């Protein structure tokens, strides 16, 4: 009996240990932010602990983590005469210290999103103002090589002010990494590229080369269902989520559902979208006058039903994330300098504030990585 109790105690201890994560936070640095912050996050309790931060960085507004956890890559969302940058930082897990390695031109202005392949050999960045995307080989030492491709989008849509030219807002690999999907707010299109990792220039336009959202809607971010069969796209200007059946780079429209109540009459400002690891609930953030998280249940066929809203307890929830265990949702309120931690009810999908608030200047990106 005593032996069994010892084994059980060890298993519980290991389980708790495995639920600790590094939480990397990207920010805008126009005020007092130091750049990238590193916290410990306990996915069993929701507790957080500051570990480290960079001493300086230029608008590392979006991050991605190398699969081995040894490097963190950030966009430098700046508007220069020629281009912004993407930057590499080495990461020491024992000290939680980030050390700048190098940076490369992103190809055009204001890079706002970045993704890395599962083998860590390629980065792709979206340039919002420039309306372009670029692919970068990653060197063996984790540094970034100059971009191998710089792809320029063309076209516009119905809003003469915000859609007078392309605005590539994000870059997402499909679960099998055979395709790259790029929502373009300026053209109301999600461009689709075949991805060939062994080619010197890995991206080629798929056939068809894009699919669309409603005119004037402004697609911004997307996420896949855990089984990869459904695709969910959030539109910033339209304020809704579009549901598509997805297979081999092709998306067929199935549903459109609002991210705000029917009585809402203000300008939508939808931003981010994530689905729980078990695929049962989907969440979307709204900025502007709403400043909330829209909560949806996901039916077995992948379609959505609205089940509620939760205040983000701040303003400008540009980004939020769900921890890998699906226990907690963390939301970054860019305008009010606070990150709020919510407990996810795994039966109802509803959110309960835990009482934990992180005070960080202009937070705009949250990324988790397992803590050894």
LUMSE-243245 format. One record per residue (C-alpha): residue number from 1; chain; x, z, y. Coordinates in nm, 2 decimals, m for minus. Layout:
% LUMSE-243245
+-----+-------+--------+--------+--------+
:   n : chain :      X :      Z :      Y :
+-----+-------+--------+--------+--------+
: NUM :     A :      X :      Z :      Y :
...
+-----+-------+--------+--------+--------+
***
This chain:
% LUMSE-243245
+-----+-------+--------+--------+--------+
:   n : chain :      X :      Z :      Y :
+-----+-------+--------+--------+--------+
:   1 :     A :   0.00 :   0.00 :   0.00 :
:   2 :     A :   0.28 :   0.09 :   0.24 :
:   3 :     A :   0.46 :  m0.24 :   0.17 :
:   4 :     A :   0.14 :  m0.43 :   0.25 :
:   5 :     A :   0.10 :  m0.24 :   0.58 :
:   6 :     A :   0.46 :  m0.33 :   0.67 :
:   7 :     A :   0.40 :  m0.70 :   0.60 :
:   8 :     A :   0.08 :  m0.69 :   0.79 :
:   9 :     A :   0.25 :  m0.53 :   1.09 :
:  10 :     A :   0.53 :  m0.79 :   1.08 :
:  11 :     A :   0.28 :  m1.07 :   1.07 :
:  12 :     A :   0.09 :  m0.93 :   1.37 :
:  13 :     A :   0.41 :  m0.88 :   1.55 :
:  14 :     A :   0.52 :  m1.24 :   1.49 :
:  15 :     A :   0.18 :  m1.37 :   1.59 :
:  16 :     A :   0.20 :  m1.18 :   1.92 :
:  17 :     A :   0.55 :  m1.30 :   1.98 :
:  18 :     A :   0.46 :  m1.66 :   1.91 :
:  19 :     A :   0.19 :  m1.64 :   2.18 :
:  20 :     A :   0.44 :  m1.59 :   2.47 :
:  21 :     A :   0.51 :  m1.90 :   2.68 :
:  22 :     A :   0.72 :  m2.01 :   2.97 :
:  23 :     A :   0.49 :  m2.10 :   3.25 :
:  24 :     A :   0.65 :  m2.36 :   3.49 :
:  25 :     A :   0.49 :  m2.40 :   3.83 :
:  26 :     A :   0.54 :  m2.70 :   4.06 :
:  27 :     A :   0.47 :  m2.66 :   4.43 :
:  28 :     A :   0.48 :  m2.83 :   4.77 :
:  29 :     A :   0.77 :  m2.69 :   4.98 :
:  30 :     A :   0.67 :  m2.75 :   5.34 :
:  31 :     A :   0.60 :  m2.38 :   5.39 :
:  32 :     A :   0.79 :  m2.10 :   5.21 :
:  33 :     A :   0.80 :  m2.22 :   4.85 :
:  34 :     A :   1.14 :  m2.23 :   4.68 :
:  35 :     A :   1.03 :  m2.52 :   4.45 :
:  36 :     A :   0.98 :  m2.46 :   4.08 :
:  37 :     A :   0.88 :  m2.11 :   3.96 :
:  38 :     A :   0.92 :  m1.98 :   3.60 :
:  39 :     A :   0.70 :  m1.71 :   3.47 :
:  40 :     A :   0.63 :  m1.56 :   3.12 :
:  41 :     A :   0.27 :  m1.59 :   3.01 :
:  42 :     A :   0.13 :  m1.39 :   2.72 :
:  43 :     A :  m0.15 :  m1.60 :   2.57 :
:  44 :     A :  m0.28 :  m1.29 :   2.37 :
:  45 :     A :  m0.34 :  m1.08 :   2.68 :
:  46 :     A :  m0.32 :  m1.31 :   2.98 :
:  47 :     A :  m0.04 :  m1.11 :   3.13 :
:  48 :     A :   0.22 :  m1.28 :   3.35 :
:  49 :     A :   0.58 :  m1.19 :   3.45 :
:  50 :     A :   0.80 :  m1.36 :   3.70 :
:  51 :     A :   1.13 :  m1.47 :   3.55 :
:  52 :     A :   1.31 :  m1.71 :   3.79 :
:  53 :     A :   1.28 :  m1.99 :   4.04 :
:  54 :     A :   1.48 :  m2.26 :   4.20 :
:  55 :     A :   1.65 :  m2.19 :   4.53 :
:  56 :     A :   1.55 :  m2.52 :   4.68 :
:  57 :     A :   1.37 :  m2.84 :   4.59 :
:  58 :     A :   1.17 :  m3.10 :   4.77 :
:  59 :     A :   0.80 :  m3.11 :   4.68 :
:  60 :     A :   0.84 :  m3.08 :   4.30 :
:  61 :     A :   0.46 :  m3.13 :   4.28 :
:  62 :     A :   0.43 :  m3.24 :   3.92 :
:  63 :     A :   0.64 :  m3.15 :   3.62 :
:  64 :     A :   0.70 :  m3.24 :   3.26 :
:  65 :     A :   0.91 :  m3.06 :   3.00 :
:  66 :     A :   1.15 :  m3.21 :   2.75 :
:  67 :     A :   1.03 :  m3.17 :   2.39 :
:  68 :     A :   1.33 :  m2.95 :   2.31 :
:  69 :     A :   1.26 :  m2.73 :   2.62 :
:  70 :     A :   1.62 :  m2.78 :   2.75 :
:  71 :     A :   1.52 :  m2.98 :   3.06 :
:  72 :     A :   1.25 :  m2.99 :   3.31 :
:  73 :     A :   1.17 :  m3.31 :   3.51 :
:  74 :     A :   1.00 :  m3.31 :   3.84 :
:  75 :     A :   0.88 :  m3.57 :   4.09 :
:  76 :     A :   1.00 :  m3.52 :   4.45 :
:  77 :     A :   0.68 :  m3.62 :   4.62 :
:  78 :     A :   0.83 :  m3.74 :   4.95 :
:  79 :     A :   0.77 :  m4.04 :   5.17 :
:  80 :     A :   1.10 :  m4.19 :   5.28 :
:  81 :     A :   1.17 :  m4.54 :   5.41 :
:  82 :     A :   1.23 :  m4.66 :   5.06 :
:  83 :     A :   1.11 :  m4.42 :   4.79 :
:  84 :     A :   1.07 :  m4.07 :   4.66 :
:  85 :     A :   1.26 :  m3.93 :   4.36 :
:  86 :     A :   1.24 :  m3.79 :   4.01 :
:  87 :     A :   1.47 :  m3.50 :   3.93 :
:  88 :     A :   1.62 :  m3.34 :   3.62 :
:  89 :     A :   1.69 :  m2.97 :   3.58 :
:  90 :     A :   1.86 :  m2.81 :   3.28 :
:  91 :     A :   1.68 :  m2.50 :   3.16 :
:  92 :     A :   1.84 :  m2.19 :   3.00 :
:  93 :     A :   1.58 :  m2.01 :   2.80 :
:  94 :     A :   1.78 :  m1.69 :   2.78 :
:  95 :     A :   1.79 :  m1.65 :   3.16 :
:  96 :     A :   1.49 :  m1.87 :   3.25 :
:  97 :     A :   1.73 :  m2.04 :   3.50 :
:  98 :     A :   1.68 :  m2.40 :   3.62 :
:  99 :     A :   1.99 :  m2.59 :   3.73 :
: 100 :     A :   1.97 :  m2.92 :   3.91 :
: 101 :     A :   2.13 :  m3.20 :   3.71 :
: 102 :     A :   2.05 :  m3.53 :   3.90 :
: 103 :     A :   1.78 :  m3.74 :   4.06 :
: 104 :     A :   1.69 :  m4.10 :   4.08 :
: 105 :     A :   1.48 :  m4.31 :   4.31 :
: 106 :     A :   1.12 :  m4.34 :   4.19 :
: 107 :     A :   1.10 :  m4.69 :   4.32 :
: 108 :     A :   0.85 :  m4.63 :   4.60 :
: 109 :     A :   0.68 :  m4.36 :   4.81 :
: 110 :     A :   0.53 :  m4.03 :   4.71 :
: 111 :     A :   0.56 :  m4.00 :   4.33 :
: 112 :     A :   0.29 :  m3.77 :   4.22 :
: 113 :     A :   0.28 :  m3.76 :   3.84 :
: 114 :     A :   0.53 :  m3.78 :   3.56 :
: 115 :     A :   0.52 :  m3.79 :   3.17 :
: 116 :     A :   0.78 :  m3.78 :   2.90 :
: 117 :     A :   0.77 :  m3.93 :   2.55 :
: 118 :     A :   0.77 :  m3.70 :   2.24 :
: 119 :     A :   1.13 :  m3.80 :   2.15 :
: 120 :     A :   1.24 :  m3.72 :   2.51 :
: 121 :     A :   1.40 :  m4.06 :   2.56 :
: 122 :     A :   1.17 :  m4.20 :   2.83 :
: 123 :     A :   1.01 :  m4.08 :   3.15 :
: 124 :     A :   0.74 :  m4.26 :   3.34 :
: 125 :     A :   0.64 :  m4.17 :   3.70 :
: 126 :     A :   0.34 :  m4.27 :   3.92 :
: 127 :     A :   0.40 :  m4.35 :   4.29 :
: 128 :     A :   0.08 :  m4.28 :   4.48 :
: 129 :     A :   0.15 :  m4.43 :   4.82 :
: 130 :     A :   0.36 :  m4.71 :   4.69 :
: 131 :     A :   0.10 :  m4.81 :   4.43 :
: 132 :     A :   0.36 :  m4.85 :   4.16 :
: 133 :     A :   0.49 :  m4.69 :   3.84 :
: 134 :     A :   0.84 :  m4.68 :   3.70 :
: 135 :     A :   1.00 :  m4.61 :   3.36 :
: 136 :     A :   1.33 :  m4.42 :   3.33 :
: 137 :     A :   1.56 :  m4.39 :   3.03 :
: 138 :     A :   1.67 :  m4.03 :   2.97 :
: 139 :     A :   2.04 :  m3.99 :   2.89 :
: 140 :     A :   2.17 :  m3.78 :   2.59 :
: 141 :     A :   2.27 :  m3.50 :   2.83 :
: 142 :     A :   1.92 :  m3.48 :   2.98 :
: 143 :     A :   2.00 :  m3.66 :   3.30 :
: 144 :     A :   1.79 :  m3.94 :   3.42 :
: 145 :     A :   1.92 :  m4.30 :   3.43 :
: 146 :     A :   1.80 :  m4.54 :   3.71 :
: 147 :     A :   1.46 :  m4.69 :   3.64 :
: 148 :     A :   1.44 :  m4.97 :   3.39 :
: 149 :     A :   1.11 :  m5.10 :   3.53 :
: 150 :     A :   0.93 :  m5.08 :   3.86 :
: 151 :     A :   0.58 :  m5.22 :   3.82 :
: 152 :     A :   0.38 :  m5.30 :   4.13 :
: 153 :     A :   0.00 :  m5.29 :   4.12 :
: 154 :     A :  m0.21 :  m5.52 :   4.33 :
: 155 :     A :  m0.57 :  m5.52 :   4.45 :
: 156 :     A :  m0.81 :  m5.30 :   4.63 :
: 157 :     A :  m1.17 :  m5.17 :   4.61 :
: 158 :     A :  m1.48 :  m5.10 :   4.82 :
: 159 :     A :  m1.36 :  m4.81 :   5.04 :
: 160 :     A :  m1.18 :  m4.98 :   5.33 :
: 161 :     A :  m1.00 :  m4.66 :   5.43 :
: 162 :     A :  m0.89 :  m4.51 :   5.10 :
: 163 :     A :  m0.89 :  m4.82 :   4.88 :
: 164 :     A :  m0.73 :  m5.08 :   5.09 :
: 165 :     A :  m0.44 :  m5.10 :   4.84 :
: 166 :     A :  m0.34 :  m4.96 :   4.50 :
: 167 :     A :  m0.27 :  m4.59 :   4.46 :
: 168 :     A :  m0.13 :  m4.51 :   4.11 :
: 169 :     A :  m0.23 :  m4.15 :   4.06 :
: 170 :     A :  m0.11 :  m4.06 :   3.71 :
: 171 :     A :   0.06 :  m4.19 :   3.40 :
: 172 :     A :  m0.05 :  m4.08 :   3.05 :
: 173 :     A :   0.07 :  m4.18 :   2.71 :
: 174 :     A :  m0.19 :  m4.23 :   2.44 :
: 175 :     A :  m0.16 :  m3.98 :   2.15 :
: 176 :     A :   0.02 :  m4.23 :   1.93 :
: 177 :     A :   0.24 :  m4.34 :   2.23 :
: 178 :     A :   0.17 :  m4.70 :   2.16 :
: 179 :     A :   0.01 :  m4.73 :   2.51 :
: 180 :     A :   0.05 :  m4.60 :   2.86 :
: 181 :     A :  m0.27 :  m4.55 :   3.07 :
: 182 :     A :  m0.24 :  m4.54 :   3.45 :
: 183 :     A :  m0.55 :  m4.44 :   3.67 :
: 184 :     A :  m0.53 :  m4.62 :   4.00 :
: 185 :     A :  m0.75 :  m4.46 :   4.27 :
: 186 :     A :  m0.71 :  m4.76 :   4.50 :
: 187 :     A :  m0.84 :  m5.02 :   4.26 :
: 188 :     A :  m1.09 :  m4.83 :   4.05 :
: 189 :     A :  m0.90 :  m4.94 :   3.74 :
: 190 :     A :  m0.71 :  m4.77 :   3.46 :
: 191 :     A :  m0.43 :  m5.01 :   3.37 :
: 192 :     A :  m0.32 :  m5.02 :   3.01 :
: 193 :     A :   0.04 :  m5.10 :   2.90 :
: 194 :     A :   0.18 :  m5.14 :   2.56 :
: 195 :     A :   0.48 :  m4.91 :   2.52 :
: 196 :     A :   0.78 :  m5.02 :   2.32 :
: 197 :     A :   1.03 :  m4.74 :   2.31 :
: 198 :     A :   1.32 :  m4.94 :   2.17 :
: 199 :     A :   1.30 :  m5.21 :   2.44 :
: 200 :     A :   1.52 :  m5.21 :   2.75 :
: 201 :     A :   1.20 :  m5.26 :   2.95 :
: 202 :     A :   0.94 :  m5.07 :   2.74 :
: 203 :     A :   0.61 :  m5.15 :   2.93 :
: 204 :     A :   0.41 :  m5.47 :   2.89 :
: 205 :     A :   0.06 :  m5.53 :   3.00 :
: 206 :     A :  m0.19 :  m5.49 :   2.72 :
: 207 :     A :  m0.48 :  m5.73 :   2.65 :
: 208 :     A :  m0.71 :  m5.65 :   2.82 :
: 209 :     A :  m0.48 :  m5.52 :   3.09 :
: 210 :     A :  m0.72 :  m5.26 :   3.24 :
: 211 :     A :  m1.07 :  m5.11 :   3.23 :
: 212 :     A :  m1.27 :  m5.00 :   3.52 :
: 213 :     A :  m1.47 :  m4.71 :   3.67 :
: 214 :     A :  m1.76 :  m4.74 :   3.91 :
: 215 :     A :  m1.67 :  m4.91 :   4.25 :
: 216 :     A :  m1.55 :  m4.66 :   4.50 :
: 217 :     A :  m1.51 :  m4.38 :   4.25 :
: 218 :     A :  m1.13 :  m4.35 :   4.26 :
: 219 :     A :  m1.00 :  m4.26 :   3.91 :
: 220 :     A :  m0.74 :  m3.99 :   3.92 :
: 221 :     A :  m0.65 :  m3.81 :   3.59 :
: 222 :     A :  m0.76 :  m3.84 :   3.23 :
: 223 :     A :  m0.74 :  m3.66 :   2.89 :
: 224 :     A :  m0.79 :  m3.75 :   2.53 :
: 225 :     A :  m1.00 :  m3.56 :   2.27 :
: 226 :     A :  m0.78 :  m3.38 :   2.02 :
: 227 :     A :  m0.86 :  m3.65 :   1.76 :
: 228 :     A :  m0.77 :  m3.93 :   2.00 :
: 229 :     A :  m1.10 :  m4.11 :   1.97 :
: 230 :     A :  m1.25 :  m4.02 :   2.30 :
: 231 :     A :  m1.11 :  m4.07 :   2.65 :
: 232 :     A :  m1.22 :  m3.87 :   2.95 :
: 233 :     A :  m1.15 :  m3.99 :   3.31 :
: 234 :     A :  m1.21 :  m3.79 :   3.62 :
: 235 :     A :  m1.28 :  m3.97 :   3.95 :
: 236 :     A :  m1.18 :  m3.81 :   4.27 :
: 237 :     A :  m1.41 :  m3.99 :   4.51 :
: 238 :     A :  m1.71 :  m4.04 :   4.28 :
: 239 :     A :  m1.70 :  m3.68 :   4.15 :
: 240 :     A :  m1.78 :  m3.75 :   3.79 :
: 241 :     A :  m1.63 :  m3.78 :   3.45 :
: 242 :     A :  m1.65 :  m4.11 :   3.26 :
: 243 :     A :  m1.64 :  m4.09 :   2.88 :
: 244 :     A :  m1.50 :  m4.38 :   2.68 :
: 245 :     A :  m1.47 :  m4.46 :   2.31 :
: 246 :     A :  m1.10 :  m4.52 :   2.26 :
: 247 :     A :  m0.91 :  m4.72 :   2.00 :
: 248 :     A :  m0.57 :  m4.91 :   2.02 :
: 249 :     A :  m0.55 :  m4.93 :   2.39 :
: 250 :     A :  m0.92 :  m5.04 :   2.44 :
: 251 :     A :  m1.18 :  m4.82 :   2.60 :
: 252 :     A :  m1.56 :  m4.88 :   2.58 :
: 253 :     A :  m1.78 :  m4.69 :   2.83 :
: 254 :     A :  m2.03 :  m4.44 :   2.69 :
: 255 :     A :  m2.13 :  m4.19 :   2.95 :
: 256 :     A :  m2.09 :  m4.08 :   3.32 :
: 257 :     A :  m2.16 :  m3.72 :   3.42 :
: 258 :     A :  m2.13 :  m3.55 :   3.75 :
: 259 :     A :  m1.88 :  m3.27 :   3.81 :
: 260 :     A :  m2.11 :  m3.10 :   4.07 :
: 261 :     A :  m2.47 :  m2.98 :   4.08 :
: 262 :     A :  m2.74 :  m3.24 :   4.15 :
: 263 :     A :  m2.82 :  m3.07 :   4.49 :
: 264 :     A :  m2.47 :  m3.10 :   4.61 :
: 265 :     A :  m2.45 :  m3.34 :   4.91 :
: 266 :     A :  m2.09 :  m3.31 :   5.03 :
: 267 :     A :  m1.80 :  m3.54 :   4.97 :
: 268 :     A :  m1.67 :  m3.50 :   4.61 :
: 269 :     A :  m1.30 :  m3.40 :   4.57 :
: 270 :     A :  m1.26 :  m3.39 :   4.20 :
: 271 :     A :  m0.90 :  m3.34 :   4.08 :
: 272 :     A :  m0.80 :  m3.24 :   3.73 :
: 273 :     A :  m0.94 :  m3.25 :   3.38 :
: 274 :     A :  m0.85 :  m3.08 :   3.05 :
: 275 :     A :  m1.01 :  m3.02 :   2.71 :
: 276 :     A :  m0.97 :  m2.72 :   2.49 :
: 277 :     A :  m0.74 :  m2.75 :   2.18 :
: 278 :     A :  m1.04 :  m2.73 :   1.95 :
: 279 :     A :  m1.22 :  m3.01 :   2.15 :
: 280 :     A :  m1.53 :  m2.80 :   2.20 :
: 281 :     A :  m1.52 :  m2.77 :   2.58 :
: 282 :     A :  m1.40 :  m2.98 :   2.87 :
: 283 :     A :  m1.32 :  m2.86 :   3.23 :
: 284 :     A :  m1.28 :  m3.04 :   3.56 :
: 285 :     A :  m1.17 :  m2.91 :   3.90 :
: 286 :     A :  m1.35 :  m2.97 :   4.23 :
: 287 :     A :  m1.18 :  m2.93 :   4.57 :
: 288 :     A :  m1.34 :  m2.99 :   4.92 :
: 289 :     A :  m1.63 :  m2.75 :   4.98 :
: 290 :     A :  m1.69 :  m2.67 :   4.61 :
: 291 :     A :  m1.36 :  m2.52 :   4.49 :
: 292 :     A :  m1.48 :  m2.46 :   4.14 :
: 293 :     A :  m1.43 :  m2.55 :   3.78 :
: 294 :     A :  m1.70 :  m2.76 :   3.62 :
: 295 :     A :  m1.76 :  m2.66 :   3.26 :
: 296 :     A :  m1.89 :  m2.90 :   2.99 :
: 297 :     A :  m1.97 :  m2.86 :   2.62 :
: 298 :     A :  m1.85 :  m3.15 :   2.40 :
: 299 :     A :  m2.09 :  m3.27 :   2.13 :
: 300 :     A :  m1.97 :  m3.38 :   1.79 :
: 301 :     A :  m2.00 :  m3.74 :   1.92 :
: 302 :     A :  m1.77 :  m3.66 :   2.21 :
: 303 :     A :  m2.04 :  m3.68 :   2.48 :
: 304 :     A :  m2.07 :  m3.41 :   2.75 :
: 305 :     A :  m2.33 :  m3.17 :   2.87 :
: 306 :     A :  m2.29 :  m2.96 :   3.18 :
: 307 :     A :  m2.31 :  m2.58 :   3.12 :
: 308 :     A :  m2.19 :  m2.42 :   3.44 :
: 309 :     A :  m1.94 :  m2.37 :   3.72 :
: 310 :     A :  m1.69 :  m2.11 :   3.80 :
: 311 :     A :  m1.54 :  m2.04 :   4.14 :
: 312 :     A :  m1.16 :  m2.09 :   4.15 :
: 313 :     A :  m1.13 :  m1.79 :   4.39 :
: 314 :     A :  m0.93 :  m2.00 :   4.63 :
: 315 :     A :  m0.92 :  m2.35 :   4.79 :
: 316 :     A :  m0.78 :  m2.68 :   4.68 :
: 317 :     A :  m0.76 :  m2.65 :   4.30 :
: 318 :     A :  m0.55 :  m2.97 :   4.26 :
: 319 :     A :  m0.43 :  m2.87 :   3.91 :
: 320 :     A :  m0.52 :  m2.63 :   3.64 :
: 321 :     A :  m0.42 :  m2.60 :   3.27 :
: 322 :     A :  m0.54 :  m2.44 :   2.95 :
: 323 :     A :  m0.28 :  m2.24 :   2.75 :
: 324 :     A :  m0.19 :  m2.39 :   2.41 :
: 325 :     A :  m0.39 :  m2.13 :   2.22 :
: 326 :     A :  m0.71 :  m2.21 :   2.41 :
: 327 :     A :  m0.75 :  m1.85 :   2.52 :
: 328 :     A :  m0.70 :  m1.88 :   2.89 :
: 329 :     A :  m0.74 :  m2.12 :   3.18 :
: 330 :     A :  m0.51 :  m2.10 :   3.48 :
: 331 :     A :  m0.60 :  m2.27 :   3.81 :
: 332 :     A :  m0.36 :  m2.34 :   4.10 :
: 333 :     A :  m0.53 :  m2.32 :   4.44 :
: 334 :     A :  m0.30 :  m2.52 :   4.66 :
: 335 :     A :  m0.44 :  m2.44 :   5.00 :
: 336 :     A :  m0.47 :  m2.06 :   4.95 :
: 337 :     A :  m0.14 :  m2.00 :   4.77 :
: 338 :     A :  m0.29 :  m1.84 :   4.46 :
: 339 :     A :  m0.30 :  m1.90 :   4.09 :
: 340 :     A :  m0.60 :  m1.73 :   3.91 :
: 341 :     A :  m0.62 :  m1.65 :   3.54 :
: 342 :     A :  m0.95 :  m1.68 :   3.35 :
: 343 :     A :  m1.04 :  m1.59 :   3.00 :
: 344 :     A :  m1.22 :  m1.86 :   2.80 :
: 345 :     A :  m1.51 :  m1.76 :   2.59 :
: 346 :     A :  m1.45 :  m1.97 :   2.28 :
: 347 :     A :  m1.82 :  m1.96 :   2.18 :
: 348 :     A :  m1.99 :  m2.04 :   2.52 :
: 349 :     A :  m1.70 :  m2.21 :   2.71 :
: 350 :     A :  m1.77 :  m1.99 :   3.01 :
: 351 :     A :  m1.49 :  m1.84 :   3.21 :
: 352 :     A :  m1.43 :  m1.48 :   3.31 :
: 353 :     A :  m1.17 :  m1.38 :   3.57 :
: 354 :     A :  m0.91 :  m1.15 :   3.42 :
: 355 :     A :  m0.81 :  m0.98 :   3.74 :
: 356 :     A :  m0.47 :  m1.15 :   3.74 :
: 357 :     A :  m0.36 :  m1.34 :   4.05 :
: 358 :     A :  m0.02 :  m1.50 :   4.11 :
: 359 :     A :   0.08 :  m1.54 :   4.48 :
: 360 :     A :   0.29 :  m1.85 :   4.51 :
: 361 :     A :   0.31 :  m2.09 :   4.81 :
: 362 :     A :   0.12 :  m2.42 :   4.76 :
: 363 :     A :   0.10 :  m2.43 :   4.38 :
: 364 :     A :   0.00 :  m2.77 :   4.24 :
: 365 :     A :   0.12 :  m2.80 :   3.88 :
: 366 :     A :   0.11 :  m2.56 :   3.58 :
: 367 :     A :   0.30 :  m2.64 :   3.25 :
: 368 :     A :   0.34 :  m2.43 :   2.94 :
: 369 :     A :   0.63 :  m2.43 :   2.69 :
: 370 :     A :   0.67 :  m2.20 :   2.38 :
: 371 :     A :   0.90 :  m1.90 :   2.44 :
: 372 :     A :   1.16 :  m1.85 :   2.17 :
+-----+-------+--------+--------+--------+
***
